[in-house]
Amino acid sequence: MNVIQHLKADQIPAEKTGLIVDVRSPDEFAQEHIPGSVNIPLQALSASAEQLKALPEIIVSCRSGNRASQACQQLQALGFQNLQLLDGGLQGWKAAQRETRVFKKGYSIMQQVQIIVGVMVLTGVLFKPLWFLALIAGAGMLVAGLTNTCMMAVILGKMPWNRLPNQQKPPTNCSLG
């Protein structure tokens, strides 16, 4: 079995950034990414395997390295070789003072979910007649945790202020990694 090579951001020459596959959600990628990187969300990686086989080597990245590590394991199981993991992901890239593309559009989907759930719980606790709001928020988070599908994120992803240019499908989970 091949070993996954770990790379620090300063080990990657600028001309190689086209080989970086970012496995974060489209929402996360649109907010900030490494110039020239390609977004293939972790959930869609297996379906995109044929396209990736044409690349001589693949550098995998995410926000911190957790999802990228999972992606490398998936790709390795599919027979890929010459896999490289960007240590620290986008955070490591920025810590090395490397350039990123930033598109600020307000709060991320995850932040919006957290704000809404927080307001629901706080309202339910402070205003006793609205206790059911805390119950709904808690049940929703339980289901989201068990299924890795956050319906609130799906709904928020369809809102006009969250639509991304050329976005095919709104995000379906609240994962950070």
C-alpha positions as CSV (number, residue, x, y, z in Angstrom):
1,M,0.0,0.0,0.0
2,N,1.3,3.5,-0.9
3,V,2.0,6.0,1.8
4,I,0.3,9.3,1.7
5,Q,2.9,12.1,1.5
6,H,2.4,15.0,3.8
7,L,3.3,18.4,2.4
8,K,3.6,21.8,4.1
9,A,2.3,24.8,2.2
10,D,5.7,26.2,1.6
11,Q,6.8,22.9,-0.1
12,I,4.2,23.5,-2.9
13,P,5.4,25.7,-5.8
14,A,2.9,28.2,-7.1
15,E,2.7,26.5,-10.5
16,K,1.4,23.3,-8.8
17,T,-1.7,24.8,-7.3
18,G,-3.9,23.5,-10.1
19,L,-3.4,20.0,-8.7
20,I,-5.0,20.9,-5.3
21,V,-8.3,19.2,-4.7
22,D,-10.3,21.0,-1.9
23,V,-12.8,18.6,-0.3
24,R,-14.8,21.2,1.7
25,S,-18.4,22.1,0.9
26,P,-19.1,24.5,-2.0
27,D,-20.1,27.1,0.6
28,E,-16.8,26.9,2.4
29,F,-14.8,26.8,-0.9
30,A,-16.6,29.9,-2.2
31,Q,-15.9,31.9,0.9
32,E,-12.1,31.3,0.7
33,H,-9.9,28.9,-1.2
34,I,-6.4,28.4,-2.6
35,P,-6.0,30.0,-6.0
36,G,-6.2,27.4,-8.8
37,S,-7.6,24.7,-6.5
38,V,-10.6,22.6,-7.6
39,N,-13.6,21.9,-5.3
40,I,-14.8,18.4,-5.1
41,P,-16.7,17.9,-1.8
42,L,-15.8,14.9,0.2
43,Q,-19.3,13.4,-0.3
44,A,-18.8,13.6,-4.1
45,L,-15.2,12.3,-4.3
46,S,-16.0,8.7,-5.2
47,A,-18.3,9.9,-8.1
48,S,-15.5,12.1,-9.4
49,A,-12.8,9.4,-9.3
50,E,-12.6,8.9,-13.0
51,Q,-11.9,12.6,-13.7
52,L,-9.1,12.5,-11.0
53,K,-7.4,9.5,-12.5
54,A,-6.0,11.7,-15.3
55,L,-3.9,13.7,-12.9
56,P,-0.3,12.6,-12.3
57,E,-0.5,13.5,-8.6
58,I,-3.2,14.9,-6.3
59,I,-2.7,17.3,-3.4
60,V,-5.8,17.1,-1.1
61,S,-6.8,19.9,1.1
62,C,-9.7,21.0,3.4
63,R,-10.0,23.5,6.2
64,S,-7.7,21.9,8.7
65,G,-6.6,18.5,7.3
66,N,-9.3,16.2,8.8
67,R,-11.5,15.8,5.8
68,A,-8.5,15.8,3.5
69,S,-7.1,12.8,5.4
70,Q,-10.5,11.0,5.0
71,A,-10.4,11.9,1.3
72,C,-6.9,10.4,0.9
73,Q,-8.0,7.2,2.5
74,Q,-11.0,7.0,0.2
75,L,-8.9,7.6,-2.9
76,Q,-6.3,5.1,-1.7
77,A,-9.1,2.5,-1.4
78,L,-10.0,3.3,-5.0
79,G,-6.5,2.5,-6.2
80,F,-5.0,6.0,-6.4
81,Q,-1.3,6.5,-6.0
82,N,0.8,9.6,-5.6
83,L,-1.5,11.1,-3.1
84,Q,-0.3,14.1,-1.1
85,L,-2.0,15.7,1.9
86,L,-1.7,19.4,2.6
87,D,-0.8,19.6,6.3
88,G,-3.1,22.0,8.1
89,G,-5.3,22.5,5.1
90,L,-6.3,26.0,4.3
91,Q,-5.3,27.1,7.8
92,G,-1.8,25.8,7.2
93,W,-1.7,27.5,3.8
94,K,-2.6,30.8,5.4
95,A,-0.2,30.3,8.3
96,A,2.6,30.0,5.7
97,Q,1.5,33.4,4.3
98,R,0.3,31.9,1.0
99,E,-2.3,33.7,-1.1
100,T,-6.0,32.8,-0.9
101,R,-9.0,33.9,-2.8
102,V,-11.6,35.4,-0.4
103,F,-15.3,36.0,-1.2
104,K,-17.0,37.5,1.9
105,K,-20.7,37.1,1.8
106,G,-21.7,37.3,5.4
107,Y,-22.3,34.4,7.8
108,S,-21.5,30.9,6.6
109,I,-24.4,28.3,6.6
110,M,-23.0,26.8,9.7
111,Q,-23.0,30.1,11.5
112,Q,-26.5,30.8,10.4
113,V,-27.7,27.4,11.8
114,Q,-25.9,28.1,15.1
115,I,-27.5,31.6,15.4
116,I,-31.0,30.4,14.6
117,V,-30.7,27.4,17.0
118,G,-29.3,29.6,19.7
119,V,-32.1,32.1,19.4
120,M,-34.7,29.3,19.5
121,V,-33.2,27.8,22.6
122,L,-32.8,31.1,24.3
123,T,-36.3,32.2,23.4
124,G,-37.7,28.9,24.7
125,V,-35.9,29.2,28.0
126,L,-36.6,32.9,28.6
127,F,-40.2,33.0,27.5
128,K,-41.9,29.9,29.1
129,P,-44.9,29.9,26.7
130,L,-42.5,29.3,23.8
131,W,-40.7,26.3,25.5
132,F,-41.5,24.2,22.4
133,L,-38.9,26.2,20.4
134,A,-36.1,24.8,22.5
135,L,-37.5,21.3,22.0
136,I,-37.7,21.7,18.2
137,A,-34.1,23.1,18.1
138,G,-32.8,20.2,20.2
139,A,-34.6,17.6,18.2
140,G,-33.4,19.1,15.0
141,M,-29.8,19.1,16.1
142,L,-30.2,15.5,17.3
143,V,-31.5,14.4,13.9
144,A,-28.7,16.4,12.1
145,G,-26.1,14.7,14.3
146,L,-27.4,11.2,13.7
147,T,-27.9,11.6,9.9
148,N,-25.2,14.1,9.0
149,T,-28.0,16.0,7.1
150,C,-29.1,19.3,8.5
151,M,-32.5,20.3,7.1
152,M,-32.0,23.8,8.4
153,A,-28.8,24.1,6.4
154,V,-30.6,22.8,3.3
155,I,-33.3,25.4,3.7
156,L,-30.8,28.2,4.4
157,G,-28.7,27.1,1.4
158,K,-31.7,27.8,-0.8
159,M,-32.2,31.3,0.4
160,P,-31.2,34.0,-2.1
161,W,-28.5,35.5,0.1
162,N,-26.8,32.1,0.3
163,R,-26.9,31.2,-3.3
164,L,-23.4,31.0,-4.9
165,P,-22.6,31.8,-8.5
166,N,-22.7,28.6,-10.6
167,Q,-23.8,26.5,-7.5
168,Q,-25.3,23.2,-8.6
169,K,-26.6,22.0,-5.3
170,P,-27.0,23.7,-1.9
171,P,-25.1,22.3,1.1
172,T,-26.7,19.5,3.0
173,N,-24.6,19.3,6.1
174,C,-23.1,21.5,8.8
175,S,-19.7,19.8,8.8
176,L,-16.5,21.7,9.6
177,G,-13.2,20.1,9.6
